[in-house]
Amino acid sequence: MQWKPNATVAVVVPDGEWFLMVEEHSEGAVVLNQPAGHIEEAESILEAARREALEETGYLVTLEAFLGIYVFRSPHNGLTYHRYAFIGQAGPRETDALDDGIIAAHWLTPEELDARSDQLRSPLVANCISDYRSGRRFPLDLIREIEPQ
């Protein structure tokens, strides 16, 4: 059997001291996460990040910077996730229709997230916010996706 990590994207979307978060159902629990999800076949990493943000929050998000690659092995299901995390700016709210499993999108402060730390979907959520708050930023062109010729 060949091992394959799960390729995912996430977007940290700040507005002052507030962060756009997703409240969702996961493995029988209600959790908080950044707008995030799996990269679909034939979809670029940047397209996936924008799509997931829209589908999970209803906001059009403009990607501004690359935050990093985060690798996490879930103790719950044994799967390994490679998360490509971005920093984005929320534009207009385009829809109130959100993906299945999404309860709502919320704007929360770091203090509110700390108070609800037991609800974070994984340690990646807090790590991404901490890295954003520490000033971590990389240009988007760090990611190069080469099309076949």
DSSP file (Angstrom, degrees, kcal/mol; ACC not computed):
  #  RESIDUE AA STRUCTURE BP1 BP2  ACC     N-H-->O    O-->H-N    N-H-->O    O-->H-N    TCO  KAPPA ALPHA  PHI   PSI    X-CA   Y-CA   Z-CA
    1    1 A M              0   0    0      0, 0.0     2,-0.4     0, 0.0     0, 0.0   0.000 360.0 360.0 360.0 133.6    0.0    0.0    0.0
    2    2 A Q        -     0   0    0      1,-0.0     2,-0.3     2,-0.0     0, 0.0  -0.754 360.0-129.1 -91.3 131.7    1.3    3.4   -0.9
    3    3 A W        +     0   0    0     -2,-0.4    -1,-0.0     0, 0.0     0, 0.0  -0.627  28.7 179.3 -79.9 133.9    1.1    6.2    1.7
    4    4 A K        -     0   0    0     -2,-0.3    76,-0.2    76,-0.0     2,-0.1  -0.981  19.7-138.2-136.7 123.4   -0.5    9.4    0.5
    5    5 A P        -     0   0    0      0, 0.0     2,-0.6     0, 0.0    76,-0.2  -0.396  28.1-107.6 -73.9 158.5   -1.0   12.5    2.7
    6    6 A N  E     -a   81   0A   0     74,-2.9    76,-2.8    -2,-0.1     2,-0.6  -0.793  30.3-142.6 -86.3 119.1   -4.2   14.5    2.5
    7    7 A A  E     +a   82   0A   0     -2,-0.6    32,-2.1    74,-0.2     2,-0.3  -0.752  32.2 166.5 -87.9 118.6   -3.5   17.8    0.7
    8    8 A T  E     -aB  83  38A   0     74,-2.8    76,-2.8    -2,-0.6     2,-0.3  -0.841  24.4-147.7-129.5 164.9   -5.6   20.6    2.3
    9    9 A V  E     -aB  84  37A   0     28,-2.8    28,-2.0    -2,-0.3     2,-0.3  -0.913  12.0-177.4-127.6 157.4   -5.7   24.3    2.3
   10   10 A A  E     -aB  85  36A   0     74,-1.9    76,-2.3    -2,-0.3     2,-0.5  -0.982  12.8-148.4-150.8 152.5   -6.7   26.9    5.0
   11   11 A V  E     -a   86   0A   0     24,-2.0     2,-0.7    -2,-0.3    76,-0.2  -0.979   5.5-151.2-129.4 121.7   -7.1   30.6    5.1
   12   12 A V  E     -a   87   0A   0     74,-3.2    76,-2.5    -2,-0.5     9,-0.1  -0.821  20.3-171.2 -84.7 118.6   -6.4   32.9    8.1
   13   13 A V        -     0   0    0     -2,-0.7     7,-2.7     7,-0.5     2,-0.2  -0.887   5.2-174.2-119.1  98.8   -8.7   35.8    7.5
   14   14 A P  E     -E   19   0B   0      0, 0.0    76,-0.4     0, 0.0     5,-0.2  -0.558  19.2-176.9 -91.2 156.9   -8.1   38.7    9.9
   15   15 A D  E >  S-E   18   0B   0      3,-2.5     3,-1.8    -2,-0.2     2,-0.4  -0.715  72.4 -57.1-146.5  93.5  -10.0   41.9   10.3
   16   16 A G  T 3  S-     0   0    0      1,-0.3    -1,-0.2    -2,-0.2     0, 0.0  -0.587 122.3 -18.1  66.5-125.3   -8.2   44.0   13.0
   17   17 A E  T 3  S+     0   0    0     -2,-0.4     2,-0.3    -3,-0.1    -1,-0.3   0.343 122.6  94.5 -92.1   6.0   -8.2   41.7   16.0
   18   18 A W  E <   -E   15   0B   0     -3,-1.8    -3,-2.5    91,-0.2     2,-0.4  -0.712  57.8-157.5-100.0 149.3  -10.9   39.5   14.7
   19   19 A F  E     -EF  14 108B   0     89,-2.5    89,-2.6    -2,-0.3     2,-0.6  -0.988  21.4-121.6-127.3 137.1  -10.5   36.3   12.7
   20   20 A L  E     + F   0 107B   0     -7,-2.7    -7,-0.5    -2,-0.4     2,-0.3  -0.659  42.1 178.3 -76.7 119.2  -13.0   34.6   10.4
   21   21 A M  E     - F   0 106B   0     85,-3.6    85,-2.8    -2,-0.6     2,-0.5  -0.851  24.5-133.4-125.3 158.5  -13.7   31.2   11.7
   22   22 A V  E     -GF  33 105B   0     11,-3.4    11,-2.0    -2,-0.3     2,-0.6  -0.949   7.6-154.5-114.8 127.2  -15.9   28.3   10.7
   23   23 A E  E     +GF  32 104B   0     81,-3.1    80,-2.9    -2,-0.5    81,-1.5  -0.904  35.9 156.9 -97.3 124.5  -18.1   26.4   13.2
   24   24 A E  E     -GF  31 102B   0      7,-2.6     7,-3.1    -2,-0.6     2,-0.4  -0.929  46.1-102.0-147.1 164.2  -18.6   22.9   11.8
   25   25 A H  E     +G   30   0B   0     76,-2.6     2,-0.3    -2,-0.3     5,-0.2  -0.776  41.4 168.8 -88.0 133.9  -19.5   19.3   12.5
   26   26 A S  E >   -G   29   0B   0      3,-2.8     3,-1.8    -2,-0.4    -2,-0.0  -0.913  65.2 -21.4-149.8 120.8  -16.5   16.9   12.5
   27   27 A E  T 3  S-     0   0    0     -2,-0.3     3,-0.1     1,-0.3    -2,-0.0   0.869 127.8 -47.0  49.7  45.4  -16.4   13.3   13.7
   28   28 A G  T 3  S+     0   0    0      1,-0.2     2,-0.3     0, 0.0    -1,-0.3   0.511 121.7  94.6  80.6   5.5  -19.5   13.8   15.9
   29   29 A A  E <  S-G   26   0B   0     -3,-1.8    -3,-2.8    90,-0.0     2,-0.6  -0.855  75.0-119.0-125.2 161.4  -18.4   17.0   17.5
   30   30 A V  E     +G   25   0B   0     -2,-0.3     2,-0.3    -5,-0.2    -5,-0.2  -0.908  45.8 173.6 -98.3 123.1  -18.9   20.7   16.9
   31   31 A V  E     -G   24   0B   0     -7,-3.1    -7,-2.6    -2,-0.6     2,-0.4  -0.802  30.1-125.2-129.2 165.8  -15.5   22.3   16.2
   32   32 A L  E     +Gh  23 120B   0     87,-2.5    89,-2.8    -2,-0.3    90,-0.3  -0.919  36.4 156.5-112.2 140.3  -13.9   25.6   15.1
   33   33 A N  E     -G   22   0B   0    -11,-2.0   -11,-3.4    -2,-0.4     3,-0.1  -0.962  44.8 -99.3-150.3 162.5  -11.5   25.9   12.2
   34   34 A Q        -     0   0    0     -2,-0.3     2,-0.3   -13,-0.2   -13,-0.2  -0.455  67.8 -75.1 -69.9 162.2  -10.2   28.4    9.7
   35   35 A P  S    S+     0   0    0      0, 0.0   -24,-2.0     0, 0.0     2,-0.3  -0.514  85.3 146.8 -56.5 122.9  -12.0   28.1    6.3
   36   36 A A  E     +B   10   0A   0     -2,-0.3     2,-0.3    16,-0.3   -26,-0.2  -0.982  17.4 137.6-159.6 161.1  -10.3   25.0    5.1
   37   37 A G  E     -B    9   0A   0    -28,-2.0   -28,-2.8    -2,-0.3     2,-0.2  -0.981  48.2 -50.7 172.8-175.1  -10.7   21.8    3.1
   38   38 A H  E     -B    8   0A   0     -2,-0.3     2,-0.4   -30,-0.2   -30,-0.2  -0.478  47.7-115.5 -82.6 147.8   -9.2   19.4    0.6
   39   39 A I        -     0   0    0    -32,-2.1     2,-0.2    -2,-0.2   -32,-0.2  -0.692  35.7-135.4 -78.0 130.1   -7.7   20.3   -2.7
   40   40 A E    >   -     0   0    0     -2,-0.4     3,-1.9     4,-0.2     8,-0.1  -0.509  32.1 -79.6 -88.2 158.2   -9.8   18.8   -5.5
   41   41 A E  T 3  S+     0   0    0      1,-0.3    -1,-0.1    -2,-0.2     3,-0.1  -0.284 116.1   8.7 -57.0 136.1   -8.5   17.0   -8.5
   42   42 A A  T 3  S+     0   0    0      1,-0.2     2,-0.4    -3,-0.1    -1,-0.3   0.585 101.8 122.9  68.2  14.1   -7.2   19.4  -11.3
   43   43 A E    <   -     0   0    0     -3,-1.9    -1,-0.2     4,-0.0     2,-0.1  -0.864  62.1-124.3-105.2 138.2   -7.6   22.4   -8.9
   44   44 A S     >  -     0   0    0     -2,-0.4     4,-2.4     1,-0.1    -4,-0.2  -0.385  23.6-114.8 -74.4 160.6   -4.7   24.6   -8.1
   45   45 A I  H  > S+     0   0    0      1,-0.2     4,-2.0     2,-0.2     5,-0.1   0.907 118.0  48.6 -61.4 -42.6   -3.8   25.2   -4.5
   46   46 A L  H  > S+     0   0    0      2,-0.2     4,-2.1     1,-0.2    -1,-0.2   0.905 110.5  50.5 -66.7 -41.1   -4.7   28.9   -4.7
   47   47 A E  H  > S+     0   0    0      1,-0.2     4,-2.7     2,-0.2    -1,-0.2   0.910 109.4  52.2 -61.0 -41.6   -8.1   28.0   -6.4
   48   48 A A  H  X S+     0   0    0     -4,-2.4     4,-2.9     1,-0.2     5,-0.2   0.909 108.1  50.5 -62.0 -43.0   -8.8   25.5   -3.6
   49   49 A A  H  X S+     0   0    0     -4,-2.0     4,-2.0     1,-0.2    -1,-0.2   0.929 113.6  44.5 -63.3 -45.2   -8.1   28.1   -0.9
   50   50 A R  H  X S+     0   0    0     -4,-2.1     4,-2.1     2,-0.2    11,-0.3   0.919 115.2  48.8 -64.5 -42.9  -10.4   30.7   -2.5
   51   51 A R  H  X S+     0   0    0     -4,-2.7     4,-3.0     1,-0.2     5,-0.2   0.941 111.1  48.6 -62.9 -48.5  -13.1   28.1   -3.1
   52   52 A E  H  X S+     0   0    0     -4,-2.9     4,-2.3     1,-0.2   -16,-0.3   0.903 110.0  52.2 -60.7 -41.4  -13.1   26.7    0.4
   53   53 A A  H  X>S+     0   0    0     -4,-2.0     4,-1.8    -5,-0.2     6,-0.6   0.930 113.8  43.5 -60.2 -45.0  -13.3   30.1    1.9
   54   54 A L  H  X5S+     0   0    0     -4,-2.1     4,-2.0     1,-0.2    -2,-0.2   0.937 115.4  47.6 -66.1 -47.0  -16.3   31.0   -0.2
   55   55 A E  H  <5S+     0   0    0     -4,-3.0    44,-2.2     1,-0.2    -1,-0.2   0.828 119.7  38.3 -65.3 -31.9  -18.1   27.7    0.4
   56   56 A E  H  <5S+     0   0    0     -4,-2.3    -1,-0.2    -5,-0.2    -2,-0.2   0.688 133.4  18.5 -95.9 -19.1  -17.5   27.6    4.1
   57   57 A T  H  <5S-     0   0    0     -4,-1.8    -3,-0.2    -5,-0.2    48,-0.2   0.624  88.9-125.0-123.1 -22.5  -18.1   31.3    5.0
   58   58 A G  S  <<S+     0   0    0     -4,-2.0    36,-3.4    -5,-0.6    37,-1.2   0.360  72.3 120.5  87.5  -5.5  -19.9   32.9    2.1
   59   59 A Y  E     -C   93   0A   0     -6,-0.6     2,-0.6    34,-0.3    -1,-0.3  -0.724  66.7-127.7 -94.9 140.6  -17.2   35.6    1.7
   60   60 A L  E     -     0   0A   0     32,-2.1    31,-3.6    -2,-0.3     2,-0.5  -0.772  34.4-159.3 -77.0 125.4  -15.1   36.2   -1.4
   61   61 A V  E     -C   90   0A   0     -2,-0.6     2,-0.6   -11,-0.3    29,-0.2  -0.935  12.1-150.7-116.5 130.0  -11.5   36.1    0.0
   62   62 A T  E     -C   89   0A   0     27,-2.6    27,-2.6    -2,-0.5     2,-0.3  -0.871  21.7-131.1 -95.8 123.2   -8.5   37.6   -1.7
   63   63 A L  E     +C   88   0A   0     -2,-0.6    25,-0.3    25,-0.2     3,-0.1  -0.600  31.3 170.9 -76.5 131.3   -5.3   35.7   -0.9
   64   64 A E  E     -     0   0A   0     23,-3.2    76,-0.3     1,-0.4     2,-0.3   0.703  57.9  -0.7-112.0 -30.4   -2.5   38.1    0.2
   65   65 A A  E     -C   87   0A   0     22,-1.6    22,-2.7    74,-0.1     2,-0.5  -0.987  64.1-109.8-158.6 160.5    0.3   35.9    1.4
   66   66 A F  E     -CD  86 138A   0     72,-3.3    72,-1.7    -2,-0.3    20,-0.3  -0.853  23.1-171.0 -95.8 130.6    1.4   32.3    2.0
   67   67 A L  E     -     0   0A   0     18,-2.7     2,-0.3    -2,-0.5    19,-0.2   0.820  47.9 -89.2 -92.3 -36.5    1.6   31.5    5.7
   68   68 A G  E     -C   85   0A   0     17,-1.5    17,-2.9    70,-0.1     2,-0.5  -0.881  35.0 -74.0 152.4 176.5    3.3   28.1    5.5
   69   69 A I  E     -C   84   0A   0     -2,-0.3     2,-0.4    15,-0.2    15,-0.2  -0.941  41.0-165.7-108.4 128.8    2.9   24.3    5.2
   70   70 A Y  E     -C   83   0A   0     13,-2.6    13,-3.4    -2,-0.5     2,-0.5  -0.959   4.1-158.4-119.4 130.7    1.8   22.5    8.3
   71   71 A V  E     +C   82   0A   0     -2,-0.4     2,-0.4    11,-0.2    11,-0.2  -0.936  17.0 172.3-113.8 128.6    2.0   18.7    8.7
   72   72 A F  E     -C   81   0A   0      9,-2.4     9,-3.3    -2,-0.5     2,-0.7  -0.993  24.3-154.8-141.2 129.1   -0.2   17.0   11.2
   73   73 A R  E     -C   80   0A   0     -2,-0.4     7,-0.2     7,-0.3     6,-0.1  -0.922  28.0-134.1-102.1 115.3   -0.9   13.3   11.9
   74   74 A S     >  -     0   0    0      5,-2.8     4,-1.9    -2,-0.7     5,-0.1  -0.501  10.4-157.6 -72.5 126.6   -4.3   13.0   13.4
   75   75 A P  T  4 S+     0   0    0      0, 0.0    -1,-0.2     0, 0.0    -2,-0.0   0.686  91.7  61.2 -73.6 -15.9   -4.5   10.8   16.5
   76   76 A H  T  4 S+     0   0    0      1,-0.1    -2,-0.0     3,-0.1    -3,-0.0   0.882 126.4   6.4 -78.2 -39.7   -8.2   10.4   15.8
   77   77 A N  T  4 S-     0   0    0      2,-0.2    -1,-0.1    -3,-0.0     3,-0.1   0.445  91.7-122.1-125.8  -2.0   -8.0    8.8   12.4
   78   78 A G     <  +     0   0    0     -4,-1.9     2,-0.2     1,-0.3    -5,-0.0   0.472  65.9 136.2  76.1   1.1   -4.3    8.1   11.9
   79   79 A L        -     0   0    0     -5,-0.1    -5,-2.8    -6,-0.1     2,-0.5  -0.505  50.8-133.2 -83.1 151.5   -4.2   10.2    8.7
   80   80 A T  E     - C   0  73A   0     -7,-0.2   -74,-2.9   -76,-0.2     2,-0.4  -0.895  19.3-160.2-104.5 133.0   -1.5   12.7    7.8
   81   81 A Y  E     -aC   6  72A   0     -9,-3.3    -9,-2.4    -2,-0.5     2,-0.6  -0.936  11.4-159.9-115.7 133.9   -2.5   16.1    6.6
   82   82 A H  E     -aC   7  71A   0    -76,-2.8   -74,-2.8    -2,-0.4     2,-0.6  -0.952  19.9-163.3-108.5 108.8   -0.4   18.6    4.7
   83   83 A R  E     -aC   8  70A   0    -13,-3.4   -13,-2.6    -2,-0.6     2,-0.8  -0.845  12.7-157.7-101.8 120.5   -2.0   22.0    5.1
   84   84 A Y  E     -aC   9  69A   0    -76,-2.8   -74,-1.9    -2,-0.6     2,-0.4  -0.872  23.2-161.0 -91.7 111.1   -1.1   24.8    2.8
   85   85 A A  E     -aC  10  68A   0    -17,-2.9   -18,-2.7    -2,-0.8   -17,-1.5  -0.782  11.3-177.4-105.5 141.3   -2.1   27.9    4.8
   86   86 A F  E     -aC  11  66A   0    -76,-2.3   -74,-3.2    -2,-0.4     2,-0.5  -0.796  25.6-127.0-127.0 165.4   -2.7   31.4    3.5
   87   87 A I  E     +aC  12  65A   0    -22,-2.7   -23,-3.2    -2,-0.3   -22,-1.6  -0.974  37.8 176.7-112.4 131.5   -3.5   34.8    4.7
   88   88 A G  E     - C   0  63A   0    -76,-2.5     2,-0.5    -2,-0.5   -25,-0.2  -0.892  28.9-130.2-136.1 164.7   -6.5   36.4    3.0
   89   89 A Q  E     - C   0  62A   0    -27,-2.6   -27,-2.6    -2,-0.3     2,-0.3  -0.963  29.0-125.1-115.3 127.9   -8.7   39.5    3.1
   90   90 A A  E     - C   0  61A   0     -2,-0.5   -29,-0.2   -76,-0.4     3,-0.1  -0.555  28.8-175.9 -74.9 131.7  -12.5   39.1    3.2
   91   91 A G  E     -     0   0A   0    -31,-3.6    -1,-0.1     1,-0.3   -30,-0.1   0.010  48.8 -28.8 -98.4-148.0  -14.4   40.9    0.5
   92   92 A P  E     -     0   0A   0      0, 0.0   -32,-2.1     0, 0.0     2,-0.6  -0.317  65.4-107.9 -69.8 151.6  -18.1   41.1    0.2
   93   93 A R  E     - C   0  59A   0    -34,-0.2   -34,-0.3     1,-0.2     3,-0.1  -0.715  37.7-178.6 -77.2 119.7  -20.4   38.3    1.6
   94   94 A E        +     0   0    0    -36,-3.4     2,-0.3    -2,-0.6   -35,-0.2   0.748  57.0   7.2 -94.4 -28.4  -21.7   36.6   -1.6
   95   95 A T        -     0   0    0    -37,-1.2    -1,-0.2   -41,-0.1     0, 0.0  -0.994  41.0-150.5-154.9 154.6  -24.0   34.0   -0.1
   96   96 A D  S    S+     0   0    0     -2,-0.3     2,-0.7    -3,-0.1    -1,-0.1   0.453  75.3 101.5-100.5  -6.9  -25.6   32.7    3.0
   97   97 A A        -     0   0    0    -39,-0.1     2,-0.3     0, 0.0   -39,-0.1  -0.712  56.9-174.0 -81.9 114.9  -25.6   29.1    1.6
   98   98 A L        -     0   0    0     -2,-0.7   -42,-0.2     1,-0.2     3,-0.1  -0.718  29.8 -81.8-111.1 160.0  -22.7   27.2    3.3
   99   99 A D    >   -     0   0    0    -44,-2.2     3,-1.8    -2,-0.3    -1,-0.2  -0.049  58.6 -83.8 -52.8 155.3  -21.3   23.7    2.7
  100  100 A D  T 3  S+     0   0    0      1,-0.2    -1,-0.1   -76,-0.0     3,-0.1  -0.376 118.8  28.0 -57.6 140.1  -22.9   20.7    4.3
  101  101 A G  T 3  S+     0   0    0      1,-0.3   -76,-2.6    -3,-0.1     2,-0.5   0.232  91.3 118.7  89.6 -14.0  -21.6   20.3    7.8
  102  102 A I  E <   -F   24   0B   0     -3,-1.8    -1,-0.3   -78,-0.2   -78,-0.3  -0.753  38.9-177.0 -88.0 127.3  -20.9   24.0    8.3
  103  103 A I  E     -     0   0B   0    -80,-2.9     2,-0.3    -2,-0.5   -79,-0.2   0.906  60.5 -39.6 -86.0 -49.4  -23.0   25.5   11.1
  104  104 A A  E     -F   23   0B   0    -81,-1.5   -81,-3.1   -48,-0.0     2,-0.4  -0.982  47.3-112.2-169.2 162.0  -21.9   29.1   10.7
  105  105 A A  E     -F   22   0B   0     -2,-0.3     2,-0.3   -83,-0.2   -83,-0.2  -0.903  38.3-173.9-103.3 138.6  -19.1   31.5   10.1
  106  106 A H  E     -F   21   0B   0    -85,-2.8   -85,-3.6    -2,-0.4     2,-0.6  -0.953  27.4-134.3-132.8 150.0  -18.0   33.7   13.0
  107  107 A W  E     +F   20   0B   0     -2,-0.3     2,-0.3   -87,-0.2   -87,-0.2  -0.942  39.0 176.0-100.4 116.1  -15.6   36.6   13.6
  108  108 A L  E     -F   19   0B   0    -89,-2.6   -89,-2.5    -2,-0.6    -2,-0.0  -0.909  26.1-130.2-125.7 149.3  -13.7   35.8   16.8
  109  109 A T     >  -     0   0    0     -2,-0.3     4,-2.3   -91,-0.2     5,-0.2  -0.503  33.9-107.1 -87.1 162.8  -10.9   37.4   18.8
  110  110 A P  H  > S+     0   0    0      0, 0.0     4,-2.6     0, 0.0     5,-0.2   0.867 122.7  55.0 -56.7 -35.2   -7.8   35.5   19.9
  111  111 A E  H  > S+     0   0    0      2,-0.2     4,-2.1     1,-0.2     5,-0.1   0.905 107.5  48.2 -66.0 -40.7   -9.2   35.7   23.5
  112  112 A E  H  > S+     0   0    0      2,-0.2     4,-1.0     1,-0.2    -1,-0.2   0.889 112.3  49.4 -65.6 -38.5  -12.4   34.1   22.4
  113  113 A L  H  < S+     0   0    0     -4,-2.3     3,-0.4     2,-0.2     6,-0.2   0.899 109.3  51.8 -67.0 -40.0  -10.5   31.4   20.6
  114  114 A D  H >< S+     0   0    0     -4,-2.6     3,-1.5     1,-0.2    -2,-0.2   0.906 107.9  52.5 -61.1 -40.7   -8.4   30.7   23.6
  115  115 A A  H 3< S+     0   0    0     -4,-2.1    -1,-0.2     1,-0.3    -2,-0.2   0.746 116.7  39.5 -67.0 -22.4  -11.5   30.4   25.7
  116  116 A R  T >< S+     0   0    0     -4,-1.0     3,-2.7    -3,-0.4     4,-0.3   0.002  75.7 127.8-113.4  26.5  -12.8   27.8   23.2
  117  117 A S  G X   +     0   0    0     -3,-1.5     3,-1.2     1,-0.3    -1,-0.1   0.773  66.8  64.3 -58.3 -27.6   -9.5   26.0   22.7
  118  118 A D  G 3  S+     0   0    0      1,-0.2    -1,-0.3    -3,-0.2    -2,-0.1   0.633  99.9  55.0 -70.7 -11.3  -11.1   22.7   23.4
  119  119 A Q  G <  S+     0   0    0     -3,-2.7   -87,-2.5    -6,-0.2    -1,-0.2   0.477  76.4 120.0 -97.7  -4.5  -13.3   23.2   20.3
  120  120 A L  B <   -h   32   0B   0     -3,-1.2   -87,-0.2    -4,-0.3     4,-0.0  -0.400  66.4-133.6 -65.8 135.7  -10.4   23.7   17.9
  121  121 A R  S    S-     0   0    0    -89,-2.8    -1,-0.1     1,-0.1   -88,-0.1   0.861  79.7 -19.3 -59.3 -38.1  -10.5   21.1   15.1
  122  122 A S  S >> S-     0   0    0    -90,-0.3     3,-1.3   -48,-0.0     4,-0.6  -0.955  72.9 -92.9-157.6 170.5   -6.8   20.5   15.4
  123  123 A P  H 3> S+     0   0    0      0, 0.0     4,-2.2     0, 0.0     5,-0.2   0.705 113.9  77.0 -62.9 -18.0   -3.6   22.1   16.8
  124  124 A L  H 3> S+     0   0    0      1,-0.2     4,-2.6     2,-0.2     5,-0.2   0.843  85.6  61.1 -61.0 -33.3   -3.1   23.6   13.3
  125  125 A V  H <> S+     0   0    0     -3,-1.3     4,-1.8     1,-0.2    -1,-0.2   0.958 109.9  37.8 -60.6 -53.7   -5.8   26.2   13.9
  126  126 A A  H  X S+     0   0    0     -4,-0.6     4,-2.7     1,-0.2    -1,-0.2   0.874 115.0  55.8 -67.0 -37.6   -4.0   27.8   16.9
  127  127 A N  H  X S+     0   0    0     -4,-2.2     4,-2.6     1,-0.2    -2,-0.2   0.918 107.2  49.0 -61.6 -43.4   -0.6   27.4   15.2
  128  128 A C  H  X S+     0   0    0     -4,-2.6     4,-2.3     2,-0.2    -1,-0.2   0.914 113.2  46.1 -64.2 -42.5   -1.7   29.2   12.1
  129  129 A I  H  X S+     0   0    0     -4,-1.8     4,-2.7    -5,-0.2    -2,-0.2   0.914 112.9  50.3 -67.1 -41.3   -3.2   32.1   14.1
  130  130 A S  H  X S+     0   0    0     -4,-2.7     4,-1.5     2,-0.2    -2,-0.2   0.923 111.6  47.9 -61.2 -44.2   -0.1   32.3   16.2
  131  131 A D  H  <>S+     0   0    0     -4,-2.6     5,-2.2     2,-0.2     4,-0.4   0.899 112.0  49.8 -65.0 -40.0    2.2   32.4   13.2
  132  132 A Y  H ><5S+     0   0    0     -4,-2.3     3,-1.7     1,-0.2    -2,-0.2   0.950 111.0  49.0 -60.9 -48.4    0.0   35.1   11.6
  133  133 A R  H 3<5S+     0   0    0     -4,-2.7    -1,-0.2     1,-0.3    -2,-0.2   0.763 105.7  58.2 -65.4 -25.0    0.2   37.2   14.7
  134  134 A S  T 3<5S-     0   0    0     -4,-1.5    -1,-0.3    -5,-0.2    -2,-0.2   0.527 122.5-104.9 -82.2  -5.0    4.0   36.8   14.9
  135  135 A G  T < 5 +     0   0    0     -3,-1.7     2,-0.2    -4,-0.4    -3,-0.2   0.559  60.4 162.9  97.1   8.6    4.3   38.3   11.5
  136  136 A R      < +     0   0    0     -5,-2.2     2,-0.3    -6,-0.2    -1,-0.3  -0.457  12.0 154.0 -65.1 127.3    5.0   35.2    9.4
  137  137 A R        -     0   0    0     -2,-0.2   -70,-0.2   -70,-0.0   -51,-0.0  -0.975  21.3-177.4-155.8 140.5    4.4   35.9    5.7
  138  138 A F  B     -D   66   0A   0    -72,-1.7   -72,-3.3    -2,-0.3   -70,-0.1  -0.975  38.4 -97.2-134.5 151.5    5.7   34.6    2.4
  139  139 A P    >   -     0   0    0      0, 0.0     3,-1.7     0, 0.0     4,-0.2  -0.358  28.2-124.2 -67.5 149.1    4.9   35.7   -1.1
  140  140 A L  G >  S+     0   0    0    -76,-0.3     3,-1.8     1,-0.3   -75,-0.1   0.804 107.2  69.8 -61.9 -29.3    2.2   33.8   -3.0
  141  141 A D  G 3  S+     0   0    0      1,-0.3    -1,-0.3     3,-0.0   -76,-0.0   0.459  72.6  88.1 -74.4   4.2    4.6   33.1   -5.8
  142  142 A L  G <  S+     0   0    0     -3,-1.7     2,-0.6     1,-0.1    -1,-0.3   0.814  80.3  71.6 -62.3 -29.8    6.5   30.8   -3.5
  143  143 A I    <   -     0   0    0     -3,-1.8     2,-0.5    -4,-0.2    -1,-0.1  -0.799  69.3-174.1 -91.3 121.6    4.0   28.2   -4.8
  144  144 A R        -     0   0    0     -2,-0.6     2,-0.6     2,-0.0    -3,-0.0  -0.967   6.2-169.9-118.7 119.1    4.7   27.2   -8.4
  145  145 A E        -     0   0    0     -2,-0.5     2,-0.5     2,-0.0  -101,-0.0  -0.942  12.4-153.0-110.4 117.8    2.2   24.9  -10.1
  146  146 A I        -     0   0    0     -2,-0.6     3,-0.0     3,-0.0    -2,-0.0  -0.787   4.7-145.6 -97.3 123.6    3.6   23.7  -13.4
  147  147 A E        -     0   0    0     -2,-0.5     2,-0.0     1,-0.1    -2,-0.0  -0.634  27.3-106.8 -83.6 142.8    1.1   22.7  -16.1
  148  148 A P              0   0    0      0, 0.0    -1,-0.1     0, 0.0     0, 0.0  -0.373 360.0 360.0 -66.6 149.7    2.0   19.8  -18.4
  149  149 A Q              0   0    0     -3,-0.0    -2,-0.0    -2,-0.0    -3,-0.0   0.426 360.0 360.0-103.5 360.0    3.0   20.9  -21.9
